Amino acid sequence: MTPAHLFLQLTPERQKQVHFSLCEEALDVWEAYCKKRPRIRYVDTVVGMRHKVDIRLPYDALRSAQAGTDLADVEERYSEPIVAMQDSDLEFPQPIEFAYYAIYNCFCKYAIAEEIDPWLIVNQALSSSDDPTSRAPRLIAAIDATR
């Protein structure tokens, strides 16, 4: 049985634990990226406004997801950068983008109760690593940690 099948057979509570574990790893990827770039800026091409990326936002989002509520106006704070990413105004290297989206989707699922496919969060969080060979072992380790 593949690690993906193992994950999909978990109870929702165990899937949640896997999500939090993998999103902690994604947050580490995000934070390492931000240490090298403490100021991330972009221009909204629709209105021409300059924006600074809130580098604490993924941290606040994951803490909110773990608490089961929006602790720091995360939903509102995410709205602009998510639209900017979708409009290609804000671009990150692919692993960083996956880390950012994994944490955002984890927040949406657990803090504001949006219907998010559980596999999407896993896939995005695992893709936050440049090493595709690490994905299956990381997922298995996260699953094993829920026992």
Backbone as numpy.savetxt, mean C-alpha at the origin, in Angstrom:
# Nx Ny Nz CAx CAy CAz Cx Cy Cz
-0.15 -26.94 -3.72 -1.00 -25.77 -3.72 -0.10 -24.52 -3.72
-0.45 -23.54 -4.53 0.36 -22.33 -4.62 0.14 -21.43 -3.41
1.09 -20.54 -3.13 0.89 -19.60 -2.03 -0.38 -18.75 -2.22
-0.69 -18.41 -3.46 -1.91 -17.63 -3.71 -3.14 -18.42 -3.29
-3.19 -19.69 -3.63 -4.33 -20.52 -3.22 -4.41 -20.64 -1.70
-3.26 -20.78 -1.07 -3.24 -20.85 0.40 -3.83 -19.58 1.00
-3.43 -18.43 0.45 -3.94 -17.16 0.95 -5.45 -17.08 0.77
-5.92 -17.43 -0.40 -7.35 -17.29 -0.70 -8.21 -18.22 0.14
-7.63 -19.25 0.70 -8.38 -20.17 1.56 -8.39 -19.73 3.02
-7.65 -18.71 3.35 -7.62 -18.22 4.73 -8.94 -17.55 5.10
-9.22 -17.53 6.38 -10.38 -16.78 6.86 -10.12 -15.28 6.62
-11.16 -14.49 6.58 -10.95 -13.04 6.42 -10.03 -12.45 7.49
-10.12 -12.92 8.71 -9.26 -12.39 9.78 -7.80 -12.71 9.51
-7.51 -13.92 9.05 -6.12 -14.28 8.75 -5.64 -13.54 7.50
-6.51 -13.34 6.51 -6.14 -12.54 5.34 -5.76 -11.13 5.78
-6.51 -10.59 6.71 -6.24 -9.25 7.23 -4.85 -9.21 7.88
-4.51 -10.22 8.64 -3.19 -10.28 9.27 -2.09 -10.34 8.22
-2.32 -11.10 7.15 -1.35 -11.17 6.05 -1.22 -9.80 5.39
-2.35 -9.15 5.17 -2.32 -7.80 4.57 -1.47 -6.86 5.40
-1.69 -6.84 6.71 -0.95 -5.94 7.57 0.54 -6.26 7.56
0.87 -7.54 7.57 2.28 -7.94 7.54 2.95 -7.49 6.25
2.31 -7.77 5.12 2.90 -7.40 3.83 2.91 -5.89 3.63
1.92 -5.20 4.15 1.90 -3.73 4.03 2.95 -3.09 4.94
3.30 -3.72 6.04 4.42 -3.22 6.85 5.70 -3.28 6.02
5.88 -4.36 5.27 7.04 -4.47 4.38 6.99 -3.40 3.30
5.79 -3.18 2.73 5.63 -2.14 1.70 5.94 -0.76 2.28
5.54 -0.55 3.53 5.83 0.72 4.18 7.33 0.91 4.34
8.05 -0.16 4.65 9.52 -0.09 4.74 10.12 0.33 3.39
9.57 -0.21 2.30 10.03 0.15 0.95 9.78 1.63 0.70
8.58 2.09 1.03 8.23 3.51 0.87 9.16 4.40 1.68
9.37 4.06 2.94 10.20 4.89 3.81 11.65 4.93 3.34
12.17 3.82 2.84 13.54 3.80 2.31 13.63 4.72 1.09
12.63 4.70 0.25 12.58 5.58 -0.92 12.57 7.05 -0.49
11.76 7.36 0.51 11.61 8.74 0.96 12.85 9.26 1.68
13.61 8.39 2.30 14.85 8.83 2.95 15.82 9.42 1.93
15.77 8.91 0.72 16.64 9.40 -0.35 16.05 10.64 -1.03
14.73 10.85 -0.85 14.03 11.96 -1.48 13.08 12.59 -0.48
13.59 13.39 0.45 12.71 13.95 1.48 11.66 14.93 0.94
11.88 15.45 -0.26 10.90 16.35 -0.90 10.53 15.77 -2.25
9.30 15.32 -2.34 8.79 14.80 -3.61 7.70 15.76 -4.06
7.90 16.32 -5.24 6.96 17.32 -5.76 6.47 16.91 -7.15
5.31 17.45 -7.50 4.76 17.23 -8.83 3.85 18.40 -9.19
3.54 18.51 -10.47 2.65 19.56 -10.95 1.39 18.92 -11.49
0.26 19.42 -11.04 -1.04 18.98 -11.53 -1.23 19.63 -12.90
-1.21 18.85 -13.97 -1.26 19.43 -15.31 -2.62 20.02 -15.66
-3.67 19.63 -14.95 -5.00 20.16 -15.25 -5.10 21.64 -14.85
-4.63 21.95 -13.65 -4.73 23.34 -13.17 -3.38 24.02 -12.99
-2.30 23.28 -13.18 -0.97 23.86 -13.09 -0.45 24.08 -11.68
-1.13 23.53 -10.68 -0.69 23.71 -9.29 0.46 22.77 -8.96
1.37 23.28 -8.15 2.49 22.47 -7.65 2.06 21.84 -6.33
2.46 20.58 -6.13 2.11 19.86 -4.91 3.35 19.20 -4.34
3.36 19.08 -3.03 4.39 18.34 -2.32 3.74 17.06 -1.80
4.38 15.91 -2.01 3.86 14.64 -1.54 4.04 14.56 -0.03
2.99 14.20 0.65 3.00 13.98 2.09 3.62 12.61 2.35
4.88 12.59 2.70 5.58 11.31 2.84 5.12 10.52 4.06
4.42 11.15 4.99 3.87 10.44 6.16 2.52 9.78 5.88
1.93 10.08 4.75 0.59 9.59 4.44 0.49 8.07 4.47
1.37 7.31 3.83 1.24 5.85 3.91 1.36 5.32 5.35
2.21 5.92 6.14 2.33 5.53 7.55 0.98 5.75 8.26
0.41 6.93 8.09 -0.89 7.24 8.71 -1.98 6.32 8.19
-1.91 5.98 6.91 -2.91 5.10 6.31 -2.84 3.69 6.90
-1.64 3.16 7.05 -1.53 1.81 7.60 -1.95 1.79 9.06
-1.59 2.81 9.82 -2.02 2.86 11.22 -3.55 2.97 11.30
-4.14 3.73 10.41 -5.61 3.82 10.38 -6.24 2.48 10.03
-5.68 1.79 9.05 -6.20 0.47 8.68 -6.14 -0.48 9.86
-5.04 -0.45 10.58 -4.88 -1.33 11.74 -5.87 -0.98 12.85
-6.20 0.30 12.97 -7.16 0.74 13.98 -8.60 0.55 13.54
-8.80 0.37 12.24 -10.15 0.18 11.72 -10.94 1.46 11.56
-10.24 2.59 11.51 -10.89 3.88 11.35 -9.88 4.89 10.79
-10.38 5.92 10.16 -9.52 6.96 9.60 -9.06 7.87 10.73
-7.84 7.67 11.19 -7.31 8.39 12.34 -6.81 9.80 12.04
-6.48 10.06 10.79 -5.77 11.31 10.49 -6.20 11.92 9.16
-7.49 11.89 8.87 -8.02 12.47 7.63 -7.30 11.89 6.40
-6.99 10.61 6.49 -6.23 9.94 5.43 -7.00 9.90 4.12
-8.29 9.62 4.19 -9.08 9.52 2.96 -9.00 10.81 2.15
-9.15 11.94 2.81 -9.06 13.24 2.13 -7.65 13.50 1.63
-6.66 13.18 2.43 -5.26 13.45 2.08 -4.81 12.61 0.89
-5.38 11.44 0.72 -4.98 10.57 -0.39 -5.61 11.00 -1.72
-6.69 11.74 -1.67 -7.45 12.00 -2.91 -6.61 12.66 -4.00
-5.86 13.68 -3.69 -5.07 14.37 -4.72 -3.93 13.51 -5.28
-3.10 12.88 -4.44 -2.00 12.11 -5.03 -2.49 10.89 -5.83
-3.58 10.27 -5.43 -4.09 9.12 -6.20 -4.55 9.59 -7.58
-5.26 10.69 -7.64 -5.69 11.23 -8.94 -4.46 11.62 -9.76
-3.48 12.22 -9.13 -2.25 12.63 -9.84 -1.52 11.41 -10.40
-1.51 10.32 -9.66 -0.86 9.10 -10.16 -1.65 8.55 -11.35
-2.96 8.56 -11.26 -3.78 8.06 -12.35 -3.67 8.94 -13.59
-3.42 10.23 -13.41 -3.25 11.17 -14.52 -1.80 11.24 -15.01
-0.92 10.47 -14.40 0.52 10.46 -14.71 1.22 11.77 -14.39
0.62 12.58 -13.50 1.28 13.79 -13.03 2.31 13.45 -11.94
2.01 12.40 -11.19 2.89 11.92 -10.13 3.30 10.51 -10.48
4.59 10.31 -10.65 5.09 8.99 -11.03 6.18 8.55 -10.08
6.12 7.29 -9.70 7.13 6.66 -8.86 7.70 5.47 -9.62
8.89 5.02 -9.26 9.37 3.75 -9.80 8.33 2.67 -9.45
8.21 1.67 -10.29 7.13 0.70 -10.15 7.03 0.05 -8.76
8.12 -0.40 -8.15 7.96 -0.99 -6.80 7.41 0.01 -5.78
7.78 1.26 -5.91 7.31 2.29 -4.98 5.82 2.55 -5.22
5.44 2.59 -6.47 4.03 2.77 -6.81 3.19 1.63 -6.23
3.69 0.39 -6.36 2.96 -0.75 -5.81 2.86 -0.65 -4.29
3.93 -0.23 -3.63 3.90 -0.07 -2.17 2.85 0.97 -1.78
2.85 2.09 -2.48 1.92 3.18 -2.20 0.46 2.72 -2.36
0.19 2.04 -3.48 -1.17 1.55 -3.73 -1.57 0.44 -2.77
-0.66 -0.46 -2.40 -0.98 -1.54 -1.47 -1.46 -0.95 -0.15
-0.74 0.02 0.34 -1.10 0.64 1.62 -2.41 1.42 1.49
-2.57 2.11 0.39 -3.82 2.83 0.15 -5.01 1.88 0.12
-4.88 0.77 -0.61 -5.99 -0.18 -0.71 -6.25 -0.89 0.62
-5.21 -1.14 1.38 -5.37 -1.71 2.72 -6.16 -0.73 3.60
-5.81 0.53 3.52 -6.55 1.57 4.24 -8.02 1.56 3.81
-8.26 1.55 2.52 -9.65 1.58 2.02 -10.45 0.38 2.53
-9.84 -0.78 2.54 -10.53 -1.99 2.96 -10.84 -1.98 4.46
-9.86 -1.62 5.28 -10.00 -1.81 6.71 -10.37 -0.55 7.50
-10.08 0.62 6.97 -10.41 1.84 7.71 -11.73 2.45 7.26
-12.04 2.34 5.96 -13.28 2.96 5.48 -14.22 1.94 4.83
-13.90 0.65 5.00 -14.79 -0.46 4.63 -15.21 -0.48 3.16
-14.28 -0.15 2.26 -14.56 -0.30 0.83 -14.39 -1.77 0.44
-15.11 -2.17 -0.57 -14.96 -3.54 -1.09 -13.70 -3.58 -1.96
-12.67 -4.20 -1.44 -11.40 -4.33 -2.16 -11.08 -5.82 -2.24
-10.72 -6.28 -3.41 -10.34 -7.68 -3.60 -9.13 -7.97 -2.70
-9.23 -8.95 -1.81 -8.12 -9.23 -0.90 -6.82 -9.56 -1.63
-6.91 -10.20 -2.79 -5.70 -10.56 -3.51 -5.00 -9.33 -4.06
-5.73 -8.28 -4.39 -5.13 -7.05 -4.92 -4.09 -6.49 -3.96
-4.44 -6.43 -2.69 -3.51 -5.88 -1.69 -2.26 -6.74 -1.60
-2.45 -8.06 -1.59 -1.30 -8.98 -1.52 -0.41 -8.79 -2.75
-1.01 -8.80 -3.92 -0.25 -8.68 -5.16 0.53 -7.37 -5.21
-0.11 -6.28 -4.83 0.57 -4.99 -4.84 1.70 -4.95 -3.82
1.43 -5.44 -2.61 2.47 -5.42 -1.57 3.66 -6.30 -1.98
3.40 -7.46 -2.52 4.49 -8.33 -2.96 5.28 -7.71 -4.10
4.60 -6.93 -4.94 5.25 -6.29 -6.09 6.06 -5.06 -5.69
6.04 -4.72 -4.41 6.85 -3.58 -3.96 8.33 -3.95 -3.83
8.65 -5.18 -4.14 10.05 -5.63 -4.15 10.51 -5.80 -5.59
11.76 -5.42 -5.84 12.34 -5.62 -7.17 12.66 -7.09 -7.45
12.65 -7.91 -6.42 13.05 -9.31 -6.54 11.82 -10.21 -6.63
11.42 -10.60 -7.85 10.23 -11.44 -7.98 10.37 -12.81 -7.31
11.61 -13.28 -7.12 11.79 -14.58 -6.48 11.48 -14.52 -4.99
11.40 -13.32 -4.43 11.10 -13.19 -2.99 9.61 -13.23 -2.70
8.78 -13.13 -3.72 7.34 -12.97 -3.50 6.69 -14.18 -2.85
6.89 -15.35 -3.39 6.28 -16.55 -2.81 6.78 -16.80 -1.39
8.09 -16.75 -1.14 8.54 -16.96 0.25 8.00 -15.91 1.23
7.89 -14.67 0.78 7.35 -13.63 1.66 5.88 -13.88 1.98
5.13 -14.31 0.99 3.71 -14.60 1.22 3.57 -15.80 2.15
4.34 -16.84 1.92 4.28 -18.01 2.80 4.65 -17.64 4.23
5.67 -16.83 4.40 6.08 -16.39 5.75 4.95 -15.60 6.41
4.29 -14.72 5.66 3.20 -13.93 6.21 2.02 -14.82 6.59
1.74 -15.81 5.76 0.65 -16.76 6.07 1.00 -17.56 7.31
2.22 -18.08 7.37 2.65 -18.88 8.52 2.59 -18.09 9.82
2.84 -16.79 9.74 2.83 -15.95 10.94 1.42 -15.78 11.51
0.39 -16.12 10.75 -0.99 -15.96 11.23 -1.46 -17.17 12.03
-0.65 -18.22 12.09 -1.09 -19.45 12.80 -0.91 -19.33 14.28
